[in-house]
Structure formats: C-alpha cells, structure tokens
Amino acid sequence: MVRVARMAIAGCGLLTLAACSAAAGSAVDTTTPSTTAPTSSTTLAPSTTSAPTTTLSPQQQDEAEIRALHDRFFEMIVTTGNPPDPDHPGIAATTTGIQRERWAQFLHRMRDLGEHNDGEVSGEILAIDYIDADHVAVRDCTTAITSRFSADGHVVAEDAGPPLVSEIRMVRTAEGWRVEDWFTGGAQPCGE
C-alpha cells in the first residue's frame, strides 16, 4: 500500500540522509399494498451466535504494529517539519536512539536558520525481516519530491529523484515499536 503525504522535510536530502466513514442509508417503503390477502407479521428471535473471533499470532500482531509505525513515522516527518518543531511529542512516539537524536537536531538547525520544507513523500513496505524478537529491518520503497526553503524563500536543497530502496530499523521498546535508524542515500531504484 502506498502512502502519500504532504511533506515537511526536504532537501537535506530526505533520501540522502523522510477515516473516511461512509454512511449510506436508503429509505425503504415499508408499506406494501395488498390486493389479494392480508399479510401476517413474523417476529424473529434474536440470534445467539456471533461471528468467529480472530486471534492474531504474536508475529502477526507485531507485523500489524510495525506497519502502523511505518505510516506514523512518515506522518511524524510531515507534522514536525513544517514549521520545524523539534519538541513535538510525535517524535518520541515514533522514534528512539540515533533516529530521534538525528531528527531533533535537523529540526533545531532548520528552525535556527528560519528554513522550512515542502513537498511530498510516499513509502511502501517491501519486506519485514526479523533480526531477533525485538529488532526488525523494514525494506521500504521511498519516493520524495521535496524542497527546503531558506528564510527568504530561496530553494536550499531539493529531492526529486526516482523511488529508491531504503531500510528502516525498528526496535521494540517498553512503549512499543519505534524507529531506531533510517538508512537512506542508497542508489538502488525500486523494482530492481
């Protein structure tokens, strides 16, 4: 599944370093004219059966949480990058270790320089590889079309390359799965 989001990070090289509910209802005419015989009403007893409950295995549960974190990670990049907010709680809710430190430093630098980012980024999980019970490597196809602007509006850096393979390392913490490191900057196009 491809995720596209307005991008708040750009330049510094994102790739070189980022309910709908439809209620449908229809009116049904419950009066049916009868021309031959009176109708009878029937009352159904409530059902005592329910749909079967599906229980996810621990690995399926982990994979669901990892996929959700993947989506939240990209959403966090958008949310915290425009305007740059190194203190946003979304950073701690999605990252840990070197990735948290790296992202906060990048946002501090941007804020200090009066820069901002704009653009789009999309990511698609290609594979989830378990390193051990608490560490995974997620191969991702990331597309970034982003620009970083100076305080006076000039383009400082751009990312407009083809979709590239990156790797996102995730770790299980006491608070749940978090992004520990994001390896970007490779030159392998997606699909090769």
Accessible surface in RSA format (square Angstrom, percent):
REM  Atomic radii and reference values for relative SASA: ProtOr
REM  Chains: A
REM  Algorithm: Lee & Richards
REM  Probe-radius: 1.40
REM  Slices: 20
REM RES _ NUM      All-atoms   Total-Side   Main-Chain    Non-polar    All polar
REM                ABS   REL    ABS   REL    ABS   REL    ABS   REL    ABS   REL
RES MET A   1   152.64  79.0 101.89  67.4  50.74 120.8  84.08  71.5  68.56  90.8
RES VAL A   2    89.71  59.0  67.53  61.1  22.19  53.5  67.53  58.7  22.19  60.2
RES ARG A   3    89.62  37.6  86.98  44.3   2.65   6.3  26.26  35.9  63.36  38.4
RES VAL A   4   100.39  66.1  67.71  61.3  32.69  78.8  67.71  58.8  32.68  88.6
RES ALA A   5    26.85  24.7  19.25  29.7   7.60  17.3  26.80  37.7   0.05   0.1
RES ARG A   6   139.45  58.6 132.31  67.4   7.14  17.0  72.17  98.6  67.29  40.8
RES MET A   7     2.45   1.3   0.00   0.0   2.45   5.8   0.60   0.5   1.85   2.5
RES ALA A   8     1.66   1.5   1.30   2.0   0.36   0.8   1.66   2.3   0.00   0.0
RES ILE A   9     0.53   0.3   0.53   0.4   0.00   0.0   0.53   0.4   0.00   0.0
RES ALA A  10     0.00   0.0   0.00   0.0   0.00   0.0   0.00   0.0   0.00   0.0
RES GLY A  11     3.93   4.8   0.00   N/A   3.93   4.8   0.00   0.0   3.93   8.8
RES CYS A  12    30.47  23.0   8.11   9.0  22.36  52.5  20.97  53.1   9.50  10.2
RES GLY A  13     4.51   5.6   0.00   N/A   4.51   5.6   4.30  11.8   0.21   0.5
RES LEU A  14     0.89   0.5   0.31   0.2   0.57   1.4   0.48   0.3   0.41   1.1
RES LEU A  15     6.29   3.5   5.93   4.2   0.36   0.9   5.93   4.2   0.36   1.0
RES THR A  16    96.06  68.3  73.67  74.7  22.39  53.4  64.44  86.5  31.63  47.8
RES LEU A  17    65.75  36.6  35.95  25.7  29.80  74.9  59.33  41.7   6.42  17.3
RES ALA A  18     1.58   1.5   0.00   0.0   1.58   3.6   0.00   0.0   1.58   4.2
RES ALA A  19   142.49 131.0  61.06  94.2  81.43 185.2  72.09 101.5  70.40 186.5
RES CYS A  20   137.61 104.1 101.13 112.8  36.48  85.7  36.60  92.7 101.01 108.9
RES SER A  21   101.69  85.9  71.34  95.2  30.35  69.9  44.17  94.1  57.52  80.6
RES ALA A  22   101.64  93.5  64.40  99.4  37.24  84.7  70.12  98.7  31.52  83.5
RES ALA A  23   107.63  99.0  67.43 104.1  40.20  91.5  74.21 104.5  33.42  88.5
RES ALA A  24   104.00  95.6  64.65  99.8  39.35  89.5  70.70  99.6  33.30  88.2
RES GLY A  25    77.01  95.0   0.00   N/A  77.01  95.0  39.42 108.2  37.59  84.2
RES SER A  26    99.48  84.1  65.90  87.9  33.58  77.4  49.13 104.6  50.36  70.5
RES ALA A  27   110.56 101.7  68.97 106.4  41.59  94.6  79.24 111.6  31.31  82.9
RES VAL A  28   111.33  73.3  88.61  80.2  22.72  54.7  91.50  79.5  19.83  53.8
RES ASP A  29   113.76  79.7  83.45  83.1  30.30  71.7  44.61 105.0  69.14  69.0
RES THR A  30   121.29  86.3  89.09  90.3  32.19  76.7  68.46  92.0  52.83  79.9
RES THR A  31   102.34  72.8  92.15  93.4  10.19  24.3  79.79 107.2  22.55  34.1
RES THR A  32   112.33  79.9  90.84  92.1  21.49  51.2  65.80  88.4  46.53  70.3
RES PRO A  33   121.38  88.5  94.64  86.3  26.73  97.2 106.77  88.2  14.61  90.8
RES SER A  34    63.28  53.5  24.87  33.2  38.42  88.5  24.89  53.0  38.39  53.8
RES THR A  35   132.48  94.2  92.27  93.5  40.20  95.8  76.76 103.1  55.72  84.2
RES THR A  36   132.72  94.4  93.80  95.1  38.92  92.8  74.87 100.6  57.85  87.5
RES ALA A  37    58.54  53.8  49.89  77.0   8.65  19.7  53.98  76.0   4.56  12.1
RES PRO A  38   131.83  96.1 103.23  94.1  28.59 103.9 111.92  92.4  19.90 123.7
RES THR A  39   117.59  83.6  85.05  86.2  32.53  77.5  58.40  78.4  59.19  89.5
RES SER A  40   104.29  88.1  73.14  97.6  31.15  71.8  50.13 106.7  54.16  75.9
RES SER A  41   113.92  96.3  79.29 105.8  34.63  79.8  51.86 110.4  62.06  86.9
RES THR A  42   114.68  81.6  81.08  82.2  33.60  80.1  58.46  78.5  56.22  85.0
RES THR A  43   131.64  93.6 101.40 102.8  30.24  72.1  72.47  97.3  59.17  89.5
RES LEU A  44   153.44  85.5 132.80  95.0  20.64  51.9 134.07  94.2  19.36  52.1
RES ALA A  45    89.43  82.2  59.94  92.5  29.49  67.1  65.57  92.3  23.86  63.2
RES PRO A  46   121.93  88.9 101.63  92.6  20.30  73.8 113.63  93.8   8.30  51.6
RES SER A  47    90.88  76.8  52.79  70.5  38.09  87.8  53.18 113.2  37.71  52.8
RES THR A  48   138.64  98.6  98.43  99.8  40.20  95.8  79.62 106.9  59.01  89.2
RES THR A  49   115.00  81.8  94.24  95.5  20.76  49.5  76.33 102.5  38.67  58.5
RES SER A  50   105.63  89.3  72.48  96.7  33.15  76.4  51.36 109.4  54.27  76.0
RES ALA A  51    84.39  77.6  60.36  93.2  24.03  54.7  67.22  94.7  17.17  45.5
RES PRO A  52   126.86  92.5 101.83  92.8  25.03  91.0 113.14  93.4  13.73  85.3
RES THR A  53   127.30  90.5  93.88  95.2  33.41  79.6  67.12  90.1  60.18  91.0
RES THR A  54   117.09  83.3  88.50  89.7  28.59  68.1  61.94  83.2  55.16  83.4
RES THR A  55   119.04  84.7  92.20  93.5  26.84  64.0  71.43  95.9  47.60  72.0
RES LEU A  56    84.79  47.2  67.59  48.4  17.20  43.2  67.73  47.6  17.05  45.9
RES SER A  57    48.73  41.2  40.41  53.9   8.32  19.2  42.53  90.6   6.19   8.7
RES PRO A  58   113.43  82.7 105.67  96.3   7.76  28.2 113.19  93.5   0.24   1.5
RES GLN A  59   106.92  59.8 102.60  75.0   4.32  10.3  29.80  63.4  77.12  58.5
RES GLN A  60    98.31  55.0  92.02  67.2   6.29  15.0  30.95  65.9  67.36  51.1
RES GLN A  61    76.28  42.7  76.28  55.8   0.00   0.0  29.66  63.1  46.63  35.4
RES ASP A  62    16.74  11.7  16.74  16.7   0.00   0.0   0.00   0.0  16.74  16.7
RES GLU A  63    59.56  34.2  59.56  45.1   0.00   0.0   7.58  14.7  51.98  42.4
RES ALA A  64    48.28  44.4  36.32  56.1  11.96  27.2  42.48  59.8   5.80  15.4
RES GLU A  65    69.38  39.8  64.32  48.7   5.06  12.1  30.92  59.8  38.46  31.4
RES ILE A  66     0.00   0.0   0.00   0.0   0.00   0.0   0.00   0.0   0.00   0.0
RES ARG A  67   105.64  44.4 104.84  53.4   0.80   1.9  44.08  60.2  61.56  37.3
RES ALA A  68    45.35  41.7  38.10  58.8   7.25  16.5  44.16  62.2   1.19   3.1
RES LEU A  69     0.38   0.2   0.38   0.3   0.00   0.0   0.38   0.3   0.00   0.0
RES HIS A  70     3.71   2.0   3.66   2.5   0.04   0.1   1.79   1.8   1.91   2.2
RES ASP A  71    27.50  19.3  25.73  25.6   1.76   4.2   9.44  22.2  18.06  18.0
RES ARG A  72    96.94  40.7  95.09  48.5   1.86   4.4  55.66  76.1  41.28  25.0
RES PHE A  73     0.72   0.4   0.72   0.4   0.00   0.0   0.72   0.4   0.00   0.0
RES PHE A  74     7.21   3.6   7.21   4.5   0.00   0.0   7.21   4.4   0.00   0.0
RES GLU A  75    95.06  54.6  93.29  70.6   1.76   4.2  35.77  69.2  59.29  48.4
RES MET A  76     8.19   4.2   2.88   1.9   5.31  12.7   7.73   6.6   0.46   0.6
RES ILE A  77     1.10   0.6   1.10   0.8   0.00   0.0   1.10   0.8   0.00   0.0
RES VAL A  78    32.71  21.5  29.94  27.1   2.77   6.7  29.94  26.0   2.77   7.5
RES THR A  79    73.54  52.3  55.32  56.1  18.22  43.4  40.03  53.8  33.52  50.7
RES THR A  80     0.01   0.0   0.01   0.0   0.00   0.0   0.01   0.0   0.00   0.0
RES GLY A  81     0.05   0.1   0.00   N/A   0.05   0.1   0.05   0.1   0.00   0.0
RES ASN A  82    68.71  47.4  47.67  46.1  21.04  50.7   5.16  12.4  63.55  61.4
RES PRO A  83   102.97  75.0 102.20  93.2   0.77   2.8 102.20  84.4   0.77   4.8
RES PRO A  84    13.97  10.2   7.43   6.8   6.54  23.8   7.43   6.1   6.54  40.6
RES ASP A  85    48.31  33.8  47.65  47.4   0.66   1.6  14.17  33.4  34.14  34.0
RES PRO A  86    10.48   7.6   0.00   0.0  10.48  38.1   0.00   0.0  10.48  65.1
RES ASP A  87   106.05  74.3  78.98  78.6  27.07  64.0  36.29  85.4  69.76  69.6
RES HIS A  88    51.66  28.2  46.87  32.6   4.79  12.2  31.41  32.4  20.25  23.6
RES PRO A  89   103.27  75.3  93.86  85.6   9.41  34.2 100.80  83.2   2.47  15.4
RES GLY A  90    16.20  20.0   0.00   N/A  16.20  20.0  15.52  42.6   0.68   1.5
RES ILE A  91     6.61   3.8   6.61   4.9   0.00   0.0   6.61   4.8   0.00   0.0
RES ALA A  92    49.66  45.7  44.36  68.5   5.30  12.1  44.62  62.8   5.04  13.4
RES ALA A  93    45.66  42.0  40.94  63.2   4.71  10.7  43.96  61.9   1.70   4.5
RES THR A  94     4.57   3.3   4.57   4.6   0.00   0.0   4.57   6.1   0.00   0.0
RES THR A  95     0.00   0.0   0.00   0.0   0.00   0.0   0.00   0.0   0.00   0.0
RES THR A  96    30.46  21.7  30.46  30.9   0.00   0.0   5.10   6.9  25.36  38.3
RES GLY A  97    46.57  57.4   0.00   N/A  46.57  57.4  36.65 100.6   9.93  22.2
RES ILE A  98    81.14  46.2  73.93  55.1   7.21  17.4  75.37  54.3   5.77  15.7
RES GLN A  99     3.69   2.1   3.69   2.7   0.00   0.0   0.00   0.0   3.69   2.8
RES ARG A 100    85.54  35.9  85.54  43.6   0.00   0.0  32.94  45.0  52.60  31.9
RES GLU A 101    93.88  53.9  86.47  65.4   7.41  17.6  29.59  57.2  64.28  52.5
RES ARG A 102    69.46  29.2  65.85  33.6   3.62   8.6  27.71  37.9  41.76  25.3
RES TRP A 103     4.85   1.9   4.84   2.3   0.01   0.0   4.85   2.6   0.00   0.0
RES ALA A 104    22.57  20.8  22.57  34.8   0.00   0.0  22.57  31.8   0.00   0.0
RES GLN A 105   101.38  56.7  97.56  71.3   3.82   9.1  33.05  70.3  68.34  51.8
RES PHE A 106     4.87   2.4   4.27   2.6   0.60   1.6   4.42   2.7   0.45   1.3
RES LEU A 107     0.00   0.0   0.00   0.0   0.00   0.0   0.00   0.0   0.00   0.0
RES HIS A 108    74.13  40.5  74.13  51.5   0.00   0.0  47.95  49.4  26.18  30.5
RES ARG A 109   125.84  52.8 121.36  61.9   4.48  10.7  57.13  78.1  68.71  41.6
RES MET A 110     1.49   0.8   1.49   1.0   0.00   0.0   1.49   1.3   0.00   0.0
RES ARG A 111   109.95  46.2  95.18  48.5  14.76  35.2  44.20  60.4  65.75  39.8
RES ASP A 112   116.66  81.7  79.39  79.0  37.27  88.1  30.27  71.2  86.39  86.2
RES LEU A 113   105.78  58.9  87.40  62.5  18.38  46.2  92.38  64.9  13.40  36.1
RES GLY A 114    39.18  48.3   0.00   N/A  39.18  48.3  28.02  76.9  11.17  25.0
RES GLU A 115    17.31   9.9  13.27  10.0   4.04   9.6   1.17   2.3  16.15  13.2
RES HIS A 116    69.24  37.8  69.24  48.1   0.00   0.0  41.51  42.8  27.72  32.3
RES ASN A 117     0.14   0.1   0.14   0.1   0.00   0.0   0.00   0.0   0.14   0.1
RES ASP A 118    50.35  35.3  49.07  48.8   1.27   3.0   9.00  21.2  41.35  41.2
RES GLY A 119    13.23  16.3   0.00   N/A  13.23  16.3  13.23  36.3   0.00   0.0
RES GLU A 120    79.00  45.4  78.30  59.2   0.70   1.7  14.93  28.9  64.06  52.3
RES VAL A 121     2.83   1.9   0.22   0.2   2.62   6.3   1.69   1.5   1.14   3.1
RES SER A 122    17.64  14.9  16.00  21.3   1.64   3.8   5.09  10.8  12.54  17.6
RES GLY A 123     1.93   2.4   0.00   N/A   1.93   2.4   1.07   2.9   0.87   1.9
RES GLU A 124    61.21  35.1  60.86  46.0   0.36   0.8   3.77   7.3  57.44  46.9
RES ILE A 125    25.45  14.5   6.65   5.0  18.80  45.3   6.65   4.8  18.80  51.0
RES LEU A 126    79.94  44.5  46.20  33.1  33.74  84.8  49.24  34.6  30.70  82.6
RES ALA A 127    35.97  33.1  27.79  42.9   8.18  18.6  35.97  50.7   0.00   0.0
RES ILE A 128    30.50  17.4   5.33   4.0  25.17  60.7   5.33   3.8  25.17  68.3
RES ASP A 129    71.84  50.3  68.32  68.0   3.52   8.3  26.74  62.9  45.10  45.0
RES TYR A 130    76.10  35.5  44.89  25.5  31.21  81.2  44.90  33.7  31.21  38.5
RES ILE A 131    91.72  52.2  59.70  44.5  32.02  77.2  65.34  47.1  26.38  71.6
RES ASP A 132    73.78  51.7  60.74  60.5  13.04  30.8  45.17 106.3  28.61  28.5
RES ALA A 133    76.58  70.4  59.56  91.9  17.01  38.7  69.41  97.7   7.17  19.0
RES ASP A 134    60.14  42.1  59.84  59.6   0.30   0.7   8.01  18.9  52.13  52.0
RES HIS A 135    59.52  32.5  59.52  41.4   0.00   0.0  42.82  44.1  16.70  19.4
RES VAL A 136     0.04   0.0   0.00   0.0   0.04   0.1   0.00   0.0   0.04   0.1
RES ALA A 137    10.91  10.0  10.91  16.8   0.00   0.0  10.91  15.4   0.00   0.0
RES VAL A 138     0.00   0.0   0.00   0.0   0.00   0.0   0.00   0.0   0.00   0.0
RES ARG A 139    87.70  36.8  87.70  44.7   0.00   0.0  25.76  35.2  61.93  37.5
RES ASP A 140     0.00   0.0   0.00   0.0   0.00   0.0   0.00   0.0   0.00   0.0
RES CYS A 141    17.29  13.1  14.33  16.0   2.96   7.0   0.70   1.8  16.58  17.9
RES THR A 142     0.00   0.0   0.00   0.0   0.00   0.0   0.00   0.0   0.00   0.0
RES THR A 143    32.18  22.9  31.79  32.2   0.38   0.9  22.72  30.5   9.46  14.3
RES ALA A 144     0.05   0.0   0.00   0.0   0.05   0.1   0.05   0.1   0.00   0.0
RES ILE A 145   100.79  57.4  99.80  74.3   0.99   2.4  99.85  71.9   0.94   2.6
RES THR A 146     4.03   2.9   0.00   0.0   4.03   9.6   1.93   2.6   2.09   3.2
RES SER A 147    20.53  17.3  20.38  27.2   0.15   0.3   3.48   7.4  17.05  23.9
RES ARG A 148    31.66  13.3  31.66  16.1   0.00   0.0   1.52   2.1  30.14  18.3
RES PHE A 149    47.37  23.7  47.37  29.3   0.00   0.0  47.37  28.7   0.00   0.0
RES SER A 150    25.22  21.3  24.70  33.0   0.52   1.2  24.66  52.5   0.55   0.8
RES ALA A 151    80.32  73.9  44.53  68.7  35.79  81.4  47.55  67.0  32.77  86.8
RES ASP A 152   107.68  75.4  72.73  72.4  34.95  82.6  49.03 115.4  58.64  58.5
RES GLY A 153    44.34  54.7   0.00   N/A  44.34  54.7  25.21  69.2  19.12  42.8
RES HIS A 154   122.61  67.0 119.24  82.9   3.37   8.6  89.45  92.2  33.16  38.6
RES VAL A 155    78.76  51.8  49.73  45.0  29.04  70.0  49.73  43.2  29.04  78.8
RES VAL A 156    66.34  43.7  35.03  31.7  31.31  75.5  40.14  34.9  26.21  71.1
RES ALA A 157    28.31  26.0  19.62  30.3   8.70  19.8  28.31  39.9   0.00   0.0
RES GLU A 158   116.72  67.0  87.42  66.1  29.30  69.8  16.12  31.2 100.60  82.1
RES ASP A 159    14.67  10.3  13.02  13.0   1.65   3.9   1.27   3.0  13.41  13.4
RES ALA A 160    79.78  73.3  46.88  72.3  32.89  74.8  48.02  67.6  31.75  84.1
RES GLY A 161    31.51  38.9   0.00   N/A  31.51  38.9  23.64  64.9   7.88  17.6
RES PRO A 162    81.37  59.3  72.56  66.1   8.82  32.0  80.29  66.3   1.08   6.7
RES PRO A 163    54.88  40.0  54.31  49.5   0.57   2.1  54.31  44.8   0.57   3.6
RES LEU A 164    26.55  14.8  26.55  19.0   0.00   0.0  26.55  18.6   0.00   0.0
RES VAL A 165    18.60  12.2  10.67   9.7   7.93  19.1  10.67   9.3   7.93  21.5
RES SER A 166     6.39   5.4   1.50   2.0   4.89  11.3   6.27  13.4   0.12   0.2
RES GLU A 167    45.93  26.4  45.19  34.2   0.74   1.8  10.76  20.8  35.17  28.7
RES ILE A 168     0.04   0.0   0.04   0.0   0.00   0.0   0.04   0.0   0.00   0.0
RES ARG A 169    87.08  36.6  87.08  44.4   0.00   0.0   8.03  11.0  79.05  47.9
RES MET A 170     0.71   0.4   0.09   0.1   0.62   1.5   0.09   0.1   0.62   0.8
RES VAL A 171    17.56  11.6  17.56  15.9   0.00   0.0  17.56  15.3   0.00   0.0
RES ARG A 172    89.48  37.6  74.59  38.0  14.89  35.5  38.15  52.1  51.33  31.1
RES THR A 173    37.20  26.5  20.75  21.0  16.45  39.2  30.63  41.1   6.57   9.9
RES ALA A 174   110.47 101.6  57.06  88.1  53.40 121.5  70.73  99.6  39.74 105.3
RES GLU A 175   130.70  75.0  99.14  75.0  31.55  75.1  54.74 105.9  75.95  62.0
RES GLY A 176    24.31  30.0   0.00   N/A  24.31  30.0  23.42  64.3   0.88   2.0
RES TRP A 177     7.85   3.1   3.47   1.7   4.37  10.3   3.47   1.9   4.37   7.1
RES ARG A 178    28.05  11.8  28.05  14.3   0.00   0.0   1.97   2.7  26.08  15.8
RES VAL A 179     0.00   0.0   0.00   0.0   0.00   0.0   0.00   0.0   0.00   0.0
RES GLU A 180    58.23  33.4  58.23  44.1   0.00   0.0  13.12  25.4  45.11  36.8
RES ASP A 181    23.81  16.7  23.81  23.7   0.00   0.0   4.67  11.0  19.14  19.1
RES TRP A 182    14.40   5.8   9.61   4.7   4.79  11.2   9.61   5.1   4.79   7.8
RES PHE A 183    97.20  48.6  89.85  55.7   7.35  19.1  94.30  57.2   2.90   8.3
RES THR A 184    26.54  18.9   1.10   1.1  25.44  60.6   2.87   3.9  23.67  35.8
RES GLY A 185    43.88  54.1   0.00   N/A  43.88  54.1  10.99  30.2  32.89  73.7
RES GLY A 186    39.76  49.0   0.00   N/A  39.76  49.0  31.71  87.0   8.05  18.0
RES ALA A 187    89.00  81.8  67.20 103.7  21.80  49.6  70.60  99.4  18.40  48.7
RES GLN A 188    74.97  41.9  68.30  49.9   6.67  15.9  32.53  69.3  42.43  32.2
RES PRO A 189    44.36  32.3  44.36  40.4   0.00   0.0  44.36  36.6   0.00   0.0
RES CYS A 190    34.40  26.0  13.89  15.5  20.51  48.2  14.07  35.7  20.33  21.9
RES GLY A 191    87.55 108.0   0.00   N/A  87.55 108.0  44.66 122.6  42.89  96.1
RES GLU A 192   149.90  86.1  95.49  72.2  54.41 129.6  69.45 134.3  80.45  65.7
END  Absolute sums over single chains surface
CHAIN  1 A    11628.3       8826.2       2802.1       6772.2       4856.2
END  Absolute sums over all chains
TOTAL         11628.3       8826.2       2802.1       6772.2       4856.2
